[in-house]
Amino acid sequence: MSKRDKIIYWIATAWLSLGMVSTGIVQIMHQPKDVEMLAAIGYPAYLLTLIGIWKILGVIAILVPRFPLVKEWAYAGFFFCMSGAIYSHMVAGQGFSDIWPPLLLLVLTVISWYFRPANRKLTTVNA
């Protein structure tokens, strides 16, 4: 892995982690603005707790060494969560100001996943 790729990976992963942890904590705290936003797109408030906990656990999985299968699940979970958020905001008719935060986290998820070092990837075994 080149030095450039390592830098891209760690910058994207740091921003992704910061974004997921900060939004996860806010979601667990059930801030009134988030509860209203979730209700506006048709979801119950209890979903905030679940998603917030999953985000924090996902960040731990991505940052901790080893466990490449768990990392793949975390990246997949981030991808599904953020693409689902984007779609939900679009279907609810909300503007770009509501769509860009999950869009940014989705892009960071893809960049972090793509540039992850070999020791953080699943390896295939030839039978």
Stockholm file with secondary structure:
# STOCKHOLM 1.0

chainA/1-127         MSKRDKIIYWIATAWLSLGMVSTGIVQIMHQPKDVEMLAAIGYPAYLLTLIGIWKILGVIAILVPRFPLVKEWAYAGFFFCMSGAIYSHMVAGQGFSDIWPPLLLLVLTVISWYFRPANRKLTTVNA
#=GR chainA/1-127 SS CCHHHHHHHHHHHHHHHHHHHHHHHHHHTTCHHHHHHHHHTTCCTHHHHHHHHHHHHHHHHHHSSSCHHHHHHHHHHHHHHHHHHHHHHHHTTCCHHHHHHHHHHHHHHHHHHHTCCGGGSCCCCCC
#=GC SS_cons         CCHHHHHHHHHHHHHHHHHHHHHHHHHHTTCHHHHHHHHHTTCCTHHHHHHHHHHHHHHHHHHSSSCHHHHHHHHHHHHHHHHHHHHHHHHTTCCHHHHHHHHHHHHHHHHHHHTCCGGGSCCCCCC
//
